[in-house]
Structure formats: structure tokens, C-alpha cells
Amino acid sequence: MRDAKTAARIQNFGDAEYFARKRLPAALFQTYEAGSGSNATAIANEQAFRDVMFRPNGNVFNASRDQTTTVLGHQISMPVIASSVGMLKLGHKDGEAGVAKAAGDAGTLTFTSGATGAPIEEVMARATGPVFYQLYYFGGRDASAAIVERVKRAGVHGLVLTIDTAAPVTAKERPYPERRSLPLDTSLRETLKFAPQALSRPTWTADFLRGGRELKMPMSLRQDGTAMEVFESFPGMYQQTPDWKDIAWLREHFDGPLVIKGVLTPEDARRAVDAGASAVVVSNHGGNALDGAMPTLKALPAIVAAVGDQTEVLLDSGVRRGSDVLKAMALGARAVLLGRAYVYALMAAGEPGVARMFELFHQQIDESLAFLGVRTPQELDASFLDLPAGWSEQDRNDRPLVNVP
């Protein structure tokens, strides 16, 4: 009941962020807020969407608009997908399974992180739409092969491989008085250090205790097959990361759709196509990887031009509202992935919060289509945008006048 009431109060991305910050201990909120180093990339991601403005068709009325599109063989109700974000169950007991349920109910796809706090079987049991599993190359080929077989048995609809996590990231630089840290382990000493933060957020603490104080990473396994704790799993993710030969190997062992996430250059996009990618995600990990990487919206046009219709091009990082979705689609993206937008909504209000965020994006896209004078996102191209000089390799060409009946 409390989650439903909070969800109803969310009217935009900022509201979700506000309620998430109020509910979570500071260290946990900072974990989901993330960013790396100077935070330049995360800031640039959002600024890029602000720098690109619309050139609408005026005096055009469409009584109804249609957002449906097809991504990776699945028709979805709107061009918005839940991206893969780890450790969600630590922030809210609904976790990854609740996201899969809310996204499916909204008529779209879910990408579930390999750093999930819920077993993939639990996620699939709750899912009401297609689920793609994002594979971390934990333990190299042998361990990855076992995980691939497991997720295939669970019924996932495709795999996602992230290629921009070559090393542990340097956390976002914060003023010393604002820094907070999660416990390093489950020892009494670390628990007592974290206690003041937990006690300052009684709603989260009560939910965490009722949820069984779950700190396992059920898809990250020790050599004896048991699930790792949150605190021991992350170093192992960076002991071995995939190269292009590994992607070709994975393609041989999985015949379903394979998405390569973390592409920022035309060269990597072409390599992904050559390796058998069904789609590429133009992504800089939401500004959580290389500090100073270019914003994804700016990288998008050259990548679209490089791969043409050889693969589907998706985009994430910096998407905060429905109009952002349409800017990306006008530059050639098939759809966009949400990260912080739905994560904050989940942390604020659980599964109802995620459902609310998808509802808001659908409303905002519909409204923007009406103002742009088009019926579907597929009608958009770069001619609907005012791009900063020298910002893109795609020059805007004047479009023909719209025929108004």
C-alpha cells in the first residue's frame, strides 16, 4: 500500500530520484546514483539531450499516435526497455523480478543484470514479457558456458554482453563530508559502522529485514557452486573480461539474439556485427565506466551510419523523459534503454514505482509525437532536430512539406 501511494506521487524522473533518496541509506543511494571520477560523462549524457532541440511540424493534427515497434523480434508497446542494473534487490525486495513484471505489464522488454540479487529462475517466474540476460564473463569461458546453459533452461529470450567494464571503476568524486560507504563484508564491525545510516532510513531497514536480509548474488557462483555474497562477487567480475574472440565463441554456444552493449565507436559497432551481434547498445554505462567518454547521443549517428541495417541500434545513458527517447530515435536508434529512471522508481516505490515510470514515459512520448506533428516515432529523422554545429556527422537536410489532408 505504501509503495502504491508513493508511486502515484511520482510525476517525473526528479520525483523518483527524490523519493529514492529519502528511502535509502546514503551509501546505498550513492551506489545507484553512481558516476565515475569527475562525473563528466554522466553530466555530458544529459547535457547532450538538452543541446539537441526539436524542429516540429506545426498545424498538423493526429487524433491518435502509435508507439509500437519491434526490437529483437519482439513487438513492444513503446520504444523503451528496462536496462540491466545490478544489486536491485538490495535496494528493494521487489528487485529484478519486480522490474521484469512491471516492464512486461507495460508491454516491453527487460534486460536483467548478471549481478542480479534474484536467481534468473525467480525473475522468469515473475516476468510477463521477454527477458534478456546480461552475462558477466565471470570465470572465463567454462563458468560462462555453465551460466549460459542455466539461463537457456530458464527460458530467457536472449543474451546481452557488456564490453565496457574492463576494470573496476573509480567512484564518483564527492566532497569528503558527503562520502558514505557500504559495508565491506557482513562482519559485526562493518555492520555496526553501517548501523547509523540504516537507522536513519527505517522504511528501507524494515523492508530489508522482512525480505530476509538477502545479500547473495545467486548468479555469481563460487567454485563449489554456492552463491557469493555481494561484497565478494564484484572483484571477480574484472579478473577476466571478454574480447572479440570470446564473443564469437559465445555466438557459437547461443543461437538466440545476442546484444553487445557498451559500443561508442563505429569501429566497435562493425566488430560487433562481424561477431554476430543481433543488436548493439550505444552506451557508456550511464557514465559509470570511463570518465570522460563521449555522450551516447553524440556517438549515435556515426554508429548508425556505420552499421546501416545490418543490426539493430539501441541507446542508453542520460535518458530522462519521453522527448529524449524521440531525439534518439530521430538520430537512428530503434529504441532506448532506461537505467536510473526505473531504478530510482523501484527504490522509491517497488514494482508499482517501475510501472509508474513506464506509464510516464508512454505519456510523454505520446505528447511529444503530437507536438511534433507525427503519428509514429518511425516518421522522425534528423530533419526534425536542430543539432549544434559540428556536433554530428549527419547533416540535417530539409524535409519535404507534410501533406495535410
C-alpha positions in Angstrom: 0.0 0.0 0.0 2.8 2.4 0.9 4.6 1.7 -2.4 1.4 2.3 -4.4 0.9 5.7 -2.7 4.4 6.8 -3.3 4.3 5.6 -7.0 1.2 7.8 -7.5 3.2 10.8 -6.4 5.9 10.3 -9.0 5.3 12.7 -11.9 8.8 12.7 -13.4 12.4 11.5 -13.1 13.2 14.1 -10.4 10.4 12.9 -8.2 11.6 9.3 -8.4 15.1 10.4 -7.5 13.8 12.4 -4.6 11.7 9.6 -3.1 14.5 7.1 -3.6 17.0 9.4 -1.8 14.6 9.7 1.1 14.1 6.0 1.4 17.6 4.6 1.0 20.6 4.8 3.3 23.0 7.4 1.8 25.7 4.8 0.9 23.1 2.7 -1.0 21.6 5.7 -2.8 25.1 6.8 -3.9 25.7 3.2 -5.2 22.7 3.5 -7.5 23.4 7.2 -8.4 27.0 6.1 -9.2 29.0 8.0 -11.8 32.8 7.8 -12.1 35.7 10.1 -11.5 34.8 13.7 -12.2 31.3 12.6 -13.3 31.9 14.3 -16.6 30.4 11.6 -18.7 27.2 11.3 -16.7 26.7 15.0 -16.9 27.5 15.1 -20.6 25.0 12.4 -21.3 22.1 14.5 -20.0 23.6 17.7 -21.5 23.7 16.2 -24.9 19.9 15.7 -24.9 19.5 19.4 -23.8 21.7 20.6 -26.6 19.6 18.9 -29.3 16.3 20.7 -29.9 13.3 19.9 -32.0 12.0 21.4 -35.3 8.4 20.4 -35.2 5.8 20.3 -38.0 3.2 22.9 -37.0 -0.5 22.9 -37.6 -0.7 19.1 -38.0 -3.3 17.1 -36.1 -3.1 13.4 -35.4 -6.1 12.2 -33.4 -4.1 9.1 -32.2 -0.4 8.1 -32.1 1.2 4.7 -32.2 4.4 4.0 -30.3 4.7 0.3 -31.1 7.9 -1.0 -32.6 9.8 -4.3 -33.0 13.0 -4.9 -31.1 15.0 -8.2 -31.4 12.0 -9.9 -32.9 9.5 -8.8 -30.2 6.8 -6.2 -30.8 6.8 -3.8 -27.9 4.2 -1.1 -26.9 6.8 1.7 -26.8 10.4 2.2 -27.7 11.6 2.0 -24.1 13.3 -1.0 -22.4 14.5 -1.7 -18.9 18.3 -1.9 -19.0 20.5 -4.2 -16.9 21.3 -2.8 -13.5 22.8 -4.9 -10.7 22.0 -5.4 -7.0 18.4 -4.2 -7.3 17.1 -6.5 -4.6 19.4 -4.9 -2.1 17.6 -1.6 -2.5 14.0 -3.0 -2.7 12.7 -6.5 -2.0 10.8 -6.5 -5.3 14.2 -6.3 -7.1 14.8 -7.7 -10.6 11.8 -9.9 -10.6 9.5 -6.9 -9.9 11.2 -5.0 -12.7 10.5 -7.9 -15.2 6.9 -8.0 -14.1 6.4 -4.2 -14.4 8.1 -4.0 -17.8 6.2 -6.9 -19.2 2.9 -5.5 -18.0 3.9 -2.3 -19.8 4.4 -4.3 -22.9 8.2 -4.1 -23.2 11.5 -5.9 -22.7 13.7 -6.4 -19.7 17.5 -6.8 -19.7 18.4 -8.5 -16.4 21.9 -8.0 -15.0 24.2 -10.9 -14.2 24.8 -9.1 -10.9 21.1 -9.7 -10.1 20.1 -10.3 -6.5 17.5 -12.8 -7.6 18.1 -16.1 -9.4 17.2 -16.0 -13.1 14.5 -18.6 -12.4 12.8 -16.3 -10.0 12.9 -13.5 -12.5 11.5 -15.6 -15.2 8.7 -16.9 -13.0 7.5 -13.3 -12.4 8.2 -11.9 -15.9 5.2 -11.1 -18.1 7.3 -10.1 -21.1 10.6 -11.1 -22.8 13.7 -11.1 -20.6 17.3 -10.9 -21.9 20.1 -11.9 -19.6 23.2 -9.7 -19.3 26.2 -12.0 -18.9 29.3 -11.0 -17.0 32.3 -13.0 -18.1 32.8 -14.3 -14.6 35.3 -17.1 -14.5 36.0 -17.1 -18.2 34.6 -19.5 -20.8 34.0 -22.5 -18.6 32.0 -20.6 -15.9 30.2 -18.6 -18.6 29.2 -21.7 -20.5 27.5 -23.1 -17.4 25.6 -19.8 -16.8 24.5 -19.8 -20.5 23.1 -23.3 -20.2 21.3 -22.3 -17.0 19.7 -19.2 -18.4 18.7 -21.1 -21.6 16.9 -23.7 -19.4 15.2 -20.8 -17.5 13.8 -19.6 -20.8 15.5 -16.3 -21.4 14.9 -14.8 -24.8 18.4 -13.5 -25.5 21.8 -12.6 -24.1 23.5 -9.2 -23.5 27.2 -8.9 -23.3 28.7 -5.7 -21.8 32.1 -4.7 -23.3 32.9 -1.5 -21.4 33.7 -2.9 -18.0 37.4 -3.7 -18.4 38.4 -2.7 -14.8 36.8 -1.7 -11.5 35.6 1.9 -11.8 36.9 4.8 -9.7 33.9 6.1 -7.8 32.4 9.5 -8.4 34.4 12.2 -6.6 32.4 13.6 -3.8 33.3 16.1 -1.1 34.7 14.3 1.9 31.8 15.1 4.3 29.3 13.7 1.8 31.0 10.3 1.2 29.3 7.2 2.5 30.3 3.6 2.0 28.6 0.3 2.1 29.9 -2.4 4.5 32.9 -4.3 3.1 31.6 -7.6 4.5 29.0 -8.9 6.9 31.2 -8.8 10.0 29.9 -7.3 13.2 32.4 -4.4 12.9 31.2 -3.4 9.4 27.6 -3.9 10.3 28.0 -1.5 13.3 29.7 1.1 11.1 26.7 1.0 8.7 24.1 1.0 11.5 23.6 4.8 11.8 22.8 5.0 8.1 20.3 2.1 8.3 18.6 3.5 11.4 18.2 6.9 9.7 16.1 5.1 7.0 13.6 3.0 8.9 11.4 2.1 5.9 14.3 0.6 4.0 15.6 -1.2 7.1 12.3 -2.7 7.9 11.8 -3.9 4.3 15.3 -5.3 4.2 14.8 -7.2 7.4 11.4 -8.5 6.2 13.0 -9.6 2.9 15.3 -11.9 4.8 18.4 -9.7 4.7 19.4 -11.2 1.4 23.0 -10.4 0.4 23.6 -13.2 -2.0 24.4 -12.9 -5.7 22.8 -16.1 -6.9 24.2 -15.9 -10.5 27.8 -15.4 -9.2 29.0 -18.7 -8.0 32.0 -19.9 -6.1 33.9 -23.0 -7.3 31.8 -25.2 -5.0 28.6 -23.9 -6.8 27.3 -21.8 -3.9 26.2 -18.2 -4.4 28.7 -15.4 -3.5 27.9 -12.6 -1.1 27.5 -9.1 -2.7 30.8 -8.0 -1.3 32.9 -10.8 -2.7 31.4 -11.0 -6.2 32.4 -7.7 -7.8 36.2 -8.1 -7.7 35.8 -11.4 -9.7 33.9 -9.7 -12.5 37.1 -7.9 -13.6 39.5 -10.8 -13.3 38.7 -11.8 -16.9 36.7 -9.8 -19.4 35.7 -10.9 -22.9 37.5 -10.0 -26.1 36.1 -10.2 -29.6 37.2 -13.9 -29.9 35.1 -14.7 -26.8 32.1 -13.0 -28.4 32.5 -15.2 -31.4 32.8 -18.2 -29.1 29.6 -17.2 -27.3 27.8 -16.8 -30.6 28.7 -20.5 -31.3 27.2 -21.6 -28.0 24.0 -19.5 -28.0 21.8 -19.4 -31.1 19.3 -16.8 -29.8 19.6 -13.0 -30.1 22.9 -11.6 -28.8 23.2 -7.9 -27.8 26.5 -6.2 -27.5 26.3 -3.3 -25.0 28.9 -0.6 -24.5 29.6 0.5 -28.1 30.7 4.1 -28.6 32.6 4.0 -31.9 31.7 2.9 -35.5 34.7 0.6 -35.4 33.4 -1.4 -32.4 29.9 -1.4 -33.9 31.3 -3.0 -37.1 33.3 -5.5 -35.0 30.1 -6.4 -33.1 28.3 -7.0 -36.4 31.1 -9.2 -37.6 31.0 -11.2 -34.4 27.3 -11.9 -34.9 25.5 -9.3 -32.8 21.8 -9.1 -33.2 21.9 -5.6 -31.8 24.3 -3.1 -30.4 23.7 -0.7 -27.5 25.3 2.7 -27.8 26.3 3.0 -24.1 28.9 4.4 -21.8 27.4 2.5 -18.8 25.5 5.6 -17.7 28.7 7.4 -17.0 29.8 4.7 -14.7 32.8 3.4 -16.7 35.5 5.5 -18.4 35.5 9.1 -17.0 35.5 11.4 -20.0 33.9 9.0 -22.5 31.7 10.8 -25.1 28.0 11.1 -24.6 26.0 8.4 -26.2 23.6 10.7 -28.2 26.6 12.3 -29.8 28.1 8.9 -30.7 24.9 7.6 -32.1 24.7 9.0 -35.7 28.1 7.7 -36.8 27.3 4.3 -35.4 24.0 4.1 -37.2 25.7 5.2 -40.4 28.4 2.5 -39.9 26.2 -0.5 -39.5 23.2 0.5 -41.6 20.5 -2.2 -41.5 23.0 -4.9 -40.6 21.9 -4.8 -36.9 19.6 -3.0 -34.6 21.0 0.0 -32.8 19.7 0.8 -29.3 20.9 3.6 -26.9 21.1 4.2 -23.2 22.7 6.7 -20.8 21.2 10.1 -20.0 17.5 9.3 -21.0 15.3 11.2 -18.5 12.0 11.8 -20.3 9.9 10.8 -23.3 11.2 13.6 -25.5 14.8 12.2 -25.0 13.6 8.9 -26.5 12.4 10.6 -29.6 15.6 12.6 -30.1 17.5 9.3 -30.0 15.1 7.7 -32.5 15.3 10.7 -34.8 19.1 10.0 -35.0 18.5 6.4 -35.8 18.0 4.4 -32.6 15.5 1.6 -32.7 14.6 2.1 -29.0 16.3 3.3 -25.8 17.1 1.6 -22.5 16.3 3.1 -19.1 18.6 2.8 -16.2 18.4 5.3 -13.3 14.9 6.3 -14.3 13.4 3.0 -13.4 15.9 2.2 -10.7 15.0 5.3 -8.7 11.4 4.5 -9.2 12.0 0.9 -7.9 13.9 2.2 -4.9 11.2 4.7 -4.1 8.1 2.5 -4.6 9.0 -1.0 -5.7 7.2 -2.7 -8.6 4.4 0.0 -8.6 7.1 2.7 -9.0 8.6 0.9 -12.0 5.1 0.6 -13.6 4.5 4.3 -12.9 7.8 5.2 -14.7 6.9 3.3 -17.8 3.4 4.9 -17.7 5.0 8.4 -17.6 7.4 7.7 -20.5 4.5 6.4 -22.6 2.5 9.6 -21.8 5.5 11.9 -22.5 6.3 10.2 -25.8 2.7 10.4 -26.9 2.5 14.1 -26.1 5.8 14.8 -27.9 4.6 13.0 -31.0 1.5 15.2 -31.1 3.5 18.4 -30.8 6.0 17.2 -33.5 3.1 16.6 -35.9 3.8 12.9 -36.5 1.9 9.8 -35.7 4.7 7.3 -35.0 8.4 7.6 -33.9 9.4 5.9 -37.1 8.5 9.1 -39.1 11.2 11.0 -37.3 14.7 11.6 -38.7 17.4 14.2 -38.2 15.5 16.8 -40.1 13.3 17.1 -37.0 16.3 18.2 -34.9 18.4 21.3 -34.5 21.9 19.9 -33.9 24.8 22.0 -32.6 27.3 23.0 -35.3 29.8 20.2 -35.8 28.1 18.1 -33.3 27.3 15.1 -35.6 28.5 13.5 -38.8 24.9 13.5 -40.0 24.0 16.8 -41.6 20.3 17.9 -41.3 18.6 18.1 -44.7 15.4 20.0 -45.2 12.5 17.6 -45.3 9.6 17.8 -47.7 6.4 19.6 -46.6 4.0 17.3 -44.8 0.9 16.6 -46.8 -2.1 17.6 -44.7 -5.4 16.1 -45.9 
